[in-house]
Amino acid sequence: MQFDRRAIAGPALAAMTALGAVLIDGHVYGIPNPAPLLVCIVWLGVYPAPVLRRMEASAERLVHTVQAGAAAQGAPQTALLPAGE
């Protein structure tokens, strides 16, 4: 009978032990260091050209796709890109 009791109460007991450890410890994970994020923010603010250059082709393709879909549905054409592109 003892095996049956352990099989049923084992997962619940393990969960209660883990919950107790978290409550006693006070936190589940540490606070991450914000320094790398701040460096990336400053770098993008000072020198955004490499990131914008990589996004330019995708953004143009997205604009053309949206404009083509709007034209197919009969929506009025908006001037998002200069004519001829």
Secondary structure as the mmCIF struct_conf table of DSSP 4:
data_model
#
loop_
_struct_conf.conf_type_id
_struct_conf.id
_struct_conf.beg_label_comp_id
_struct_conf.beg_label_asym_id
_struct_conf.beg_label_seq_id
_struct_conf.end_label_comp_id
_struct_conf.end_label_asym_id
_struct_conf.end_label_seq_id
HELX_RH_AL_P HELX_RH_AL_P1 GLN A 2 ASP A 25
BEND BEND1 VAL A 28 TYR A 29
HELX_LH_PP_P HELX_LH_PP_P1 GLY A 30 ASN A 33
HELX_RH_AL_P HELX_RH_AL_P2 ALA A 35 VAL A 46
HELX_RH_AL_P HELX_RH_AL_P3 ALA A 49 GLN A 73
TURN_TY1_P TURN_TY1_P1 GLY A 74 GLY A 74
HELX_LH_PP_P HELX_LH_PP_P2 ALA A 75 GLN A 77
BEND BEND2 LEU A 80 LEU A 81
TURN_TY1_P TURN_TY1_P2 ALA A 83 GLY A 84
#
